Amino acid sequence: MSEEESKVPTEEQQPSVTPFPDWVIPEEDVPEVYADWYYVNWLPLTVRMRFGQIVADPRLSPGHKDSSWVIKEGMALTLPWHTVKALAAMLTNLVQEYEKENGELTIPKIPKIE
């Protein structure tokens, strides 16, 4: 090995890496939303996801003979495709790790209101 090849690179020669920024706490609270239902549609540049919660229809009194379930929309999120792909990979890995520890997840059926 030549003398040139054995030299340790100096700090100036190290490739420049931009560190990932720290999360900061905003002055106002960040909204938190619970969702057990979603709807997705897409355009050539973005994906829009609507998240909601399944609730008994608030337009009818509890126990009404025509009671039914509705989805109360909580938020919508629009992302570029590259972010969606990265998010999909991260969520797939997350579910695989969870199932490795806890067993396979199954999707529950929605109960009927009677």
N, C-alpha and C positions, 0 to 999 in steps of 0.2 A: 504494500500500500504506500502510495506516495505521501509526502509531507502535507500536500494540499488536501488529500482525501481524509487524513487523520485529524485535521483541525476541527475543533468543536465550533459550531457557528456562534457568532456573537449575537447579542440581543438585536442589533440592527439587521442582521441577516435572517433572523427568524421570520417565518411568514406572519403577516399581520392577521390576527383573528379578532373580529369584533365580538366582545362578550355579549351574552344575552342580557338584555336590560332587566333590572330588578322590578318586581311588582311594587307598585306604590298604592297607598290607601288614598282614594279620592276624598275630596272635601265632603262630598255627599255620599250617602250610603249607596252601595252597589245593590241593585235589586236582585233578589233571589226568587226563582220561580220553580215550583214543582210541576212536573208534567208526567202523565202516564199515557199520553197519546200524542201523535205527531202526524203531520201531513207535509209532503215534500213536492215541490215542483221546480223546474229548472229552465234556464235560458242558456244561450251559448257561452256566456261569460260567468254566470253565477248560479248558485243553488239557493233556493229560499225554503226554509224550514219553519213551519208553524207548530208551536207546542201548546198543548192544552191539558186540562184535567177533566176526566169523566166524572160528571156529577148528576144527581137527580135533577130533572128539569125544574128550575126555580119558578117557572111561570105557572106551575100547578102545585096545589097544596100537597103535602106528604100524604100518601095513602090514597090519593085520587085514583079513580078507576082507570084513567088514561095516563098515569104516570109513566115516564120514560127517561132514558138517559140522554144527556146532551154533553157536548164538549165545550167547556168554558175556556176560551183562548187566553193564554197567559203571556205569550210573547211570540215574536217572529224574529228569525235570524237569517240574514243573507250573507253568503260567503262566496269567495271566488273558488273555482274548481280546484286549484292547487291546494288550498287550505282544506277543502272537503276531502281530497285524497289522503292528505296527511292525517286528518282527524279520523277517517275510516280505518287507517292502518293502526293508529293508536288505540281506538276503541276495540278493534278486533283482538289486539294483543291483550288489552285489559280484560276482556271477557274470557279469553283462553286462560289467562293466569287465574282468574276468579274460579273458573270451572275446574281447573287443576286442583285447587285447594278445597272446593266446596261441592263439586259434582255439577252435572249438567243442568243448566237453567232451562226451564220450560215456560212457554207463554201461557198464562192462565186465561180461562174463558171468562167473559163478562156475564155476571149473573142476570137473570131475568127479574124484572120488577113485577110483582103480582099483587 
